[in-house]
Amino acid sequence: MNNETMVFPPLNARESRGFALLALFGLLGPNCVFCYYFFTRPDVVSAALCNPVALVFISEAFLLMFLFAWLLRRMKGAPIGGGLFILLSLLGSMAFSVPFVLRRILSASSRAASK
């Protein structure tokens, strides 16, 4: 395995809009459903937290969130740090934070390549 730096091709306008739409969906879709049930039907949220299958998916999401945060922390010149990624994930879901951060990283990569 060689130690060359991985370079991503620049995002085109369609890809950039696609990441933005995915982030918006992640913020408004799953996040709003969770908030609705959290505030109006806490019994449903409580039942989900008692369900072992749901706990497996929740645990996996937290594991992946911390893994991505660690990768961001190790990435030199990342436009968003690991702590901010965790905050974005907790406030808006990983369906929001992953496309949001990828768009920021790939846009920064595009700008750096064009200089």
Secondary structure, DSSP 8 states (H G I E B T S, - for coil): ------------HHHHHHHHHHHHHHHHTHHHHHHHHHHH-HHHHHHHHH-HHHHHHHHHHHHHHHHHHHHHHHSTT-SS-HHHHHHHHHHH-HHHHHHHHHHHHHHHHHHHHH-
